[in-house]
């Protein structure tokens, strides 16, 4: 699909126009101006060219570059054992519709998709994106050691676009999760995944921003933004810091731009995964109110500085906020001692607490500051729709070949080096699995 933005091309007529104007102005200039003597250069030292770097400087720069390179290598080696590739089969709705239109009833058309995942527990729980598995008829996981195992869906959370699948395996290497709240904008990050079927691809960039929301893709949005290269197939894979710990779960990109990717923060991802593993569903805290940002105009009218809090514009009559005596036009300045600058901050701080927990709020009403204690209840959400009934593993087929990588054990039994597949079979496998 072509991008809505196209490279601007300057017509030749307009490219020549400034030169024509310069010539015309010169032709109309008075002779005195045209023949005016050049002004003498002011006295002063003449800049000399910079001297070439010394061998010691070159050696120091090379050593610094080598240390940076080794840092990225260390991240890849540390994190890759906890990264998996996820292959799914799903019903091909378009092919099914065409088959019915032309009266060709028969086997259900199958489409194949692919994503990435992060090992969450040593016994086979894997964290990924909901959109990777939400329509899956079958799920298969390729581990770093070459094993290719069927998986089942444990639970999913469309509101954050996260899901957990499980394989029957032990002794896996779970990823170590960093504190995403402590991450700093500008720090280096590394993304690992399977873009377009190219397993364990490593890309690097920086953490571009934190707390991104309002994209309209999911009900709960609090993303980390990065310029590390992310493509289809990276979904569900980790965004790591330079210690190799998971900062976030890559989930989407801006298609009309470059270097604009988003990841679910690790703190939110861990909370969702733990709840799914414990109960099969996600329960979220709720205050029972809606808020809006305190714009400069509203802040001036309320005699408050911009960013002083979040303005309450509605309170549910049966919610915790109403029982705590919050009312429309109140401004929430802090939650549990943490400052609130806008509505996004309020949602983030609320979701950081558990259902049933009491939190202290600082409220500004009529220019006066008050304290309030709100006991959070469970956020009412629609029930998660069931996924299609999962079937047995369907082998990847295409061009008359069924291919998969050799495990080290199989290679040893056949007296072959591990993963010694002809290039034609590897390429056929990639094309078949590419989304």
Beta strands, then each sheet from edge to edge (+ up, - down):
strand 1: 83-91
strand 2: 110-119
strand 3: 125-128
strand 4: 136-142
strand 5: 148-157
strand 6: 162-167
strand 7: 188-193
strand 8: 201-212
strand 9: 223-226
strand 10: 238-240
strand 11: 246-253
strand 12: 261-265
strand 13: 285-286
strand 14: 289-293
strand 15: 310-315
strand 16: 331-335
strand 17: 338-339
strand 18: 358-365
strand 19: 368-375
strand 20: 377-378
strand 21: 397-398
strand 22: 401-402
sheet 1: 1+ 2- 3+ 6- 5+ 4- 1+
sheet 2: 7+ 8- 9+ 12- 11+ 10- 7+
sheet 3: 13+ 20-
sheet 4: 14+ 15- 16+ 17-
sheet 5: 14+ 15- 16+ 18- 19+
sheet 6: 21+ 22-
end
